[in-house]
């Protein structure tokens, strides 16, 4: 299926999302902060990035903006998955270049359906 870069600092969320993605047949690349995630995205060119917002150092919003402005990674869709549930957060994420925004905790079926739609595996 797809190669998906998960940028998530929570060990629990990382484990859960990795399990869901692998069960869905996807290959998972992991980064625990935005800086490492950006480097991995440039090197590996994943099919999709699942991005947390609250990260150590650079935020997920800043990382999404960096990915969308970098010619090498601008075509990679970024799906934000965050505990930040305000409509302003969703709007800001989209302005930074995200293609979708999901509030944690998502239901597995809902998140996987969005991911599969974005990577063309639905």
Long-range contacts (C-beta under 8 A, 24 or more apart in sequence): 1-25, 1-26, 1-27, 1-119, 1-121, 2-26, 2-27, 2-46, 2-47, 2-48, 2-115, 2-119, 2-121, 3-27, 3-29, 3-44, 3-46, 3-47, 4-28, 4-29, 4-46, 4-47, 4-48, 4-49, 4-50, 4-115, 4-119, 5-29, 5-30, 5-31, 5-37, 5-40, 5-41, 5-44, 5-46, 5-48, 5-49, 5-50, 6-30, 6-31, 6-49, 6-50, 7-31, 7-32, 7-33, 7-34, 7-36, 7-37, 7-49, 7-50, 7-51, 7-52, 7-55, 7-60, 7-63, 8-32, 8-50, 8-52, 8-81, 9-33, 9-52, 9-54, 9-55, 9-56, 10-52, 13-52, 13-81, 13-104, 17-50, 17-81, 17-111, 20-108, 20-111, 20-112, 21-50, 21-112, 21-115, 24-112, 24-115, 24-116, 25-121, 26-115, 26-119, 32-56, 33-57, 33-58, 34-58, 34-59, 34-60, 34-62, 34-63, 34-66, 35-63, 37-63, 38-63, 38-66, 38-67, 38-73, 41-67, 41-73, 41-76, 42-70, 42-72, 42-73, 45-72, 45-73, 45-76, 46-76, 47-76, 47-119, 48-76, 48-77, 48-78, 48-79, 48-115, 48-118, 48-119, 49-76, 49-77, 49-78, 49-79, 50-79, 50-81, 50-115, 51-78, 51-79, 51-80, 51-81, 51-98, 52-80, 52-81, 52-82, 53-80, 53-82, 53-83, 53-84, 53-89, 53-93, 54-82, 54-83, 54-84, 60-93, 61-92, 61-93, 61-96, 62-96, 64-93, 64-96, 64-97, 64-98, 65-96, 65-97, 67-97, 68-96, 68-97, 69-97, 77-118, 77-119, 79-114, 79-115, 79-118, 81-106, 81-111
